[in-house]
Amino acid sequence: MDQRTELSEFLRSRRARLQPAEVGLTPYGGRRRVPGLRREELAQLAGVSVAYYTRLEQGHGQNVSTAVLDAIADALRLTSAERDHLTHLVRPSVKKTRPCRPARPQRVRPSMQHLMDSMENTPAYVVGRRLDIIAWNRLACALLGDFDAMPAGQRNLAWQIFLEPATRELYTEWEKKAADVVAFLRLDAGRCPEDPHLAALVGELSVKSPEFRSLWAAHNVEDKGFGVKKLHHPVVGPLTLSYETLVLPADQDQKLITYHAEPGSPSAESLRILASWAMESSDL
């Protein structure tokens, strides 16, 4: 993915979502031909010349100072994840303090796998670069899909969400889940745009899924954190589960995701039943 194009499209998309009244400006000029702020208005908010900002939005960010970048981020009201993404796009050399190695196999430490295996009542899995699912425990397979049986190319969170019908049916709020997944993937693309496997994944999803293609074009970015997901499991029915995301210290590209239910809730009982079912199935 071309870094200059990504920077240009990201800045335009963030500018388009703001209206002059939202940021305390009187609308500039006459009839507006494009949504959101004009370049002149954004430059005024950031305290830079129109020519300077225009050059940045055209993808020329090599010499922009940290102070100016912060001012533009403030003017665009960027979130923390969006600020990180902008920095990666403007200064790709910064991300190379941890080089991207797309050809290197992604593996978790054996002790991490042992830890997940010991969590018999907690679905847990690890995602790596480009949202590849690289490790899991038995209950994660029972809850989210049989990762052991999947071809390696399909063992990816984005691929599952957009191209696997059973996964689409699993998430009660599929549209929200899909938007979140694309935002995570876009953030990863900014960190390592030269990854050919990521480019291939984005290409496949763009061709096969109109929903992915539309969400990818929006340039939204978000980091994975914590929250609540509502599922409808084919074995135990409705589930409301909280999830937590932990970055693994040995590899910052790996994240451990766990699911749990509120103690004493119907979902907790359903998760217990699912764990028993998973154990019985594995013993057959």
KOLTITI-668030 format. One line per 4 residues: number of its first residue (from 1); their letters; for each residue x, y, z of C-alpha. Coordinates in Angstrom, 2 decimals, m for minus. Each point is the difference from the previous one (the first is absolute). Example, Ala and Ser with C-alpha at 12.3 -4.5 7.8 and 13.67 -1.06 7.14 Angstrom:
// KOLTITI-668030
1	AS	12.30,m4.50,7.80 | 1.37,3.44,m0.66
This chain:
// KOLTITI-668030
1	MDQR	0.00,0.00,0.00 | 1.39,3.37,m1.05 | 0.84,2.07,3.09 | m0.64,3.37,m1.65
5	TELS	m3.40,m1.06,m1.28 | m0.94,m1.39,3.41 | 1.00,3.27,1.70 | m1.91,2.10,m2.52
9	EFLR	m3.18,m2.05,0.21 | 0.13,m0.23,3.80 | 0.29,3.78,0.46 | m2.79,0.67,m2.49
13	SRRA	m2.27,m2.51,1.72 | 0.61,1.55,3.43 | m0.59,3.51,m1.36 | m3.24,m1.08,m1.70
17	RLQP	m1.61,m1.08,3.27 | 0.26,3.46,1.62 | m2.34,2.94,m0.60 | 1.01,3.67,0.55
21	AEVG	m2.62,0.49,2.72 | 1.40,m2.96,1.93 | 3.38,1.66,0.34 | m1.19,3.58,0.53
25	LTPY	0.57,1.29,m3.53 | m2.20,2.12,m2.20 | m0.44,m1.87,m3.29 | 2.71,1.06,m2.44
29	GGRR	m1.12,1.21,m3.42 | m3.19,m0.82,m1.88 | m1.61,m3.28,m0.98 | 1.92,m3.03,1.27
33	RVPG	0.79,m2.58,m2.63 | 1.55,m2.56,2.38 | m1.07,m1.24,3.46 | 1.71,1.21,3.14
37	LRRE	2.68,2.62,0.48 | 1.85,1.56,m2.87 | 3.78,m0.02,m0.05 | 0.02,3.72,0.72
41	ELAQ	m2.09,m0.49,3.12 | 2.10,m2.88,1.27 | 3.19,1.99,m0.58 | m1.49,2.91,1.94
45	LAGV	m0.85,m2.27,2.94 | 3.47,m1.55,0.02 | 1.81,3.33,m0.34 | 1.85,m0.90,m3.20
49	SVAY	m0.07,1.39,m3.50 | m2.42,m1.44,m2.53 | 2.90,m0.89,m2.28 | 1.76,m1.87,2.82
53	YTRL	m3.09,m2.03,0.91 | m0.83,m0.67,m3.66 | 3.46,m1.42,m0.55 | m0.43,m2.28,3.02
57	EQGH	m3.40,m1.19,m1.20 | 1.53,m0.77,m3.37 | 2.23,m2.51,1.78 | 3.14,2.07,0.54
61	GQNV	0.57,m0.37,3.74 | 3.72,m0.68,0.22 | 1.00,3.31,1.58 | m3.03,0.80,2.15
65	STAV	0.91,0.83,3.60 | m1.48,m1.73,3.04 | m1.59,3.26,1.12 | m1.75,0.51,m3.33
69	LDAI	m1.10,m3.64,m0.11 | m1.48,0.35,3.48 | m1.79,3.20,m1.01 | m1.53,m1.70,m3.04
73	ADAL	m1.01,m3.00,2.10 | m1.66,2.35,2.52 | m1.81,1.87,m2.77 | m1.27,m3.27,m1.45
77	RLTS	m1.00,m1.21,3.48 | 1.82,m3.27,m0.47 | m0.28,m2.80,2.52 | 3.12,m1.57,1.52
81	AERD	m0.07,m2.83,m2.54 | m0.46,2.50,m2.85 | 2.95,2.06,1.23 | 2.20,m3.09,0.02
85	HLTH	m1.19,m0.87,m3.49 | 0.77,3.51,m1.26 | 3.50,m0.19,1.49 | 0.65,m3.34,m1.69
89	LVRP	m1.14,1.40,m3.34 | 2.01,3.22,0.25 | 3.14,m1.56,1.47 | 0.21,m3.60,m1.21
93	SVKK	3.59,m0.16,1.28 | m1.32,0.24,3.58 | m1.77,m3.35,m0.25 | 3.19,m1.63,m1.24
97	TRPC	1.35,0.03,3.56 | m1.85,m3.35,0.02 | 0.46,m1.31,m3.54 | m2.89,m1.73,m1.72
101	RPAR	0.83,m3.55,m1.00 | m3.02,m1.20,m1.98 | 1.71,m3.22,m1.10 | 0.94,m1.05,3.53
105	PQRV	m2.38,m2.61,1.47 | m2.08,1.32,2.87 | 0.14,m2.21,3.08 | m0.85,0.41,3.66
109	RPSM	2.29,m1.08,2.79 | m0.73,m3.56,1.24 | m0.72,1.36,3.48 | m2.70,2.26,m1.45
113	QHLM	m1.65,m2.99,m1.67 | 0.17,m1.90,3.30 | m1.62,2.97,1.77 | m2.89,0.09,m2.48
117	DSME	m0.46,m3.77,0.23 | m0.30,0.29,3.78 | m2.85,2.51,m0.39 | m2.60,m2.71,m0.50
121	NTPA	m2.98,2.28,0.73 | 1.30,3.06,m1.86 | 0.08,0.29,m3.80 | 3.42,1.39,m0.92
125	YVVG	1.90,0.52,m3.23 | 2.95,2.03,m1.30 | m0.03,2.19,m3.10 | 3.19,1.11,m1.66
129	RRLD	0.83,2.16,m2.98 | m2.88,0.78,m2.40 | m2.40,m1.64,2.52 | 1.23,m3.53,m0.69
133	IIAW	m1.27,m2.38,2.69 | 3.21,m1.73,1.07 | m0.92,m1.81,3.25 | m3.15,m0.99,1.88
137	NRLA	m1.42,m2.27,2.67 | m2.74,m2.62,m0.22 | m2.80,2.27,1.19 | 0.90,2.70,m2.55
141	CALL	m0.49,m2.61,m2.73 | m3.35,m1.01,1.49 | m1.13,3.63,0.21 | 1.38,1.59,m3.16
145	GDFD	0.73,m2.80,m2.46 | 2.23,m3.03,m0.40 | 3.33,1.69,m0.68 | 1.77,m3.38,m0.07
149	AMPA	m2.04,m1.07,m3.03 | 0.34,3.26,m1.94 | 2.49,0.46,m2.86 | 2.79,2.35,1.06
153	GQRN	m1.16,2.72,m2.39 | m3.44,0.09,1.62 | 1.34,0.12,3.54 | m0.28,3.76,0.07
157	LAWQ	m2.49,2.15,1.91 | m0.82,2.26,m2.97 | m0.37,m2.93,m2.41 | m2.34,m1.76,2.44
161	IFLE	m2.15,3.08,0.61 | m0.55,0.83,m3.67 | 0.22,m3.30,m1.85 | m1.19,m2.69,2.42
165	PATR	m3.83,m0.14,0.20 | 0.02,m1.82,3.37 | 2.09,2.76,1.56 | m2.31,2.68,m1.39
169	ELYT	m2.95,m1.78,1.62 | 1.86,m0.34,3.31 | 0.22,3.74,0.70 | m3.35,1.58,0.87
173	EWEK	1.42,3.46,m0.78 | 1.94,m1.06,m3.07 | 0.17,3.46,m1.56 | 1.74,1.43,3.08
177	KAAD	2.38,m2.94,0.18 | 0.83,0.33,m3.69 | 0.73,3.73,0.32 | 2.25,m0.62,3.01
181	VVAF	1.95,m2.73,m1.79 | 0.65,2.21,m3.03 | 1.13,2.84,2.28 | 2.47,m2.34,1.73
185	LRLD	1.28,m1.24,m3.35 | 0.42,3.55,m1.34 | 2.07,0.92,3.07 | 2.21,m3.03,m0.64
189	AGRC	0.39,1.01,m3.65 | 1.33,3.40,1.07 | 2.62,m1.63,2.19 | 1.24,m2.35,m2.69
193	PEDP	m1.25,0.98,m3.47 | 2.66,m2.05,m1.82 | m1.38,m3.34,1.25 | m0.94,m1.94,m3.18
197	HLAA	m2.20,m2.44,1.94 | m2.02,2.91,1.36 | m0.36,1.46,m3.49 | m1.17,m3.39,m1.29
201	LVGE	m2.55,m0.29,2.82 | m1.38,3.49,m0.63 | m0.17,m0.74,m3.72 | m1.91,m3.26,0.50
205	LSVK	m2.46,1.54,2.45 | m0.53,3.03,m2.23 | m0.86,m2.21,m2.97 | m2.23,m2.43,1.86
209	SPEF	m1.77,2.26,2.51 | m1.75,3.28,m0.88 | m0.39,0.70,3.73 | 3.75,m0.24,0.55
213	RSLW	0.71,2.14,m3.05 | m2.27,2.77,1.29 | 1.39,m0.09,3.55 | 3.61,m0.07,m1.20
217	AAHN	m0.58,3.11,m2.11 | m1.15,1.90,3.11 | 3.57,m0.05,1.44 | m1.21,m0.43,3.59
221	VEDK	2.61,m1.25,2.46 | m0.40,m1.45,3.46 | 2.07,m2.07,2.42 | m1.39,m3.15,1.57
225	GFGV	m0.81,0.41,3.69 | m2.92,m1.23,2.08 | m3.77,m0.05,m0.17 | m3.06,m2.21,m0.27
229	KKLH	m1.09,m2.26,m2.85 | m3.39,m1.57,m0.55 | 0.07,m3.38,m1.70 | m2.54,m2.60,m1.06
233	HPVV	1.72,m3.37,0.25 | m1.44,m3.00,m1.89 | 0.39,m2.27,3.05 | m0.80,2.17,3.06
237	GPLT	m1.92,2.90,m1.54 | 0.32,3.68,1.04 | 3.15,1.12,1.81 | 1.07,3.37,1.37
241	LSYE	3.74,m0.11,0.61 | 2.59,2.56,1.04 | 3.36,m0.09,m1.75 | 3.44,1.24,1.01
245	TLVL	3.05,0.54,m2.21 | 3.53,m0.31,1.39 | 3.13,0.85,m2.01 | 2.60,m2.73,0.55
249	PADQ	3.28,1.44,1.30 | 2.22,m2.38,m1.98 | m1.51,1.10,m3.31 | m1.92,3.27,m0.30
253	DQKL	m1.67,m1.26,m3.17 | m1.76,m2.77,1.93 | m3.17,0.57,2.02 | m1.76,m2.42,2.34
257	ITYH	m3.79,0.29,m0.11 | m2.16,m1.62,2.68 | m3.76,m0.20,0.46 | m1.90,m0.32,3.27
261	AEPG	m3.57,0.27,1.25 | m1.34,1.85,3.03 | 0.00,m2.42,2.95 | m3.42,m1.48,0.67
265	SPSA	m1.44,1.18,m3.32 | m1.78,m2.22,m2.55 | 3.01,0.51,m2.27 | 2.32,m1.36,2.69
269	ESLR	m2.10,m3.17,0.22 | m0.08,m0.29,m3.80 | 3.78,0.41,m0.16 | 0.38,m2.74,2.62
273	ILAS	m2.22,m2.30,m2.08 | 2.02,0.84,m3.12 | 3.24,m0.82,1.83 | m1.41,m3.42,1.02
277	WAME	m1.18,m0.61,m3.56 | 3.44,0.92,m1.37 | 1.72,m2.36,2.42 | m2.32,m2.88,m0.84
281	SSDL	0.40,0.61,m3.73 | 3.80,m0.04,0.27 | m0.09,m3.33,1.86 | m1.99,m1.76,m2.71
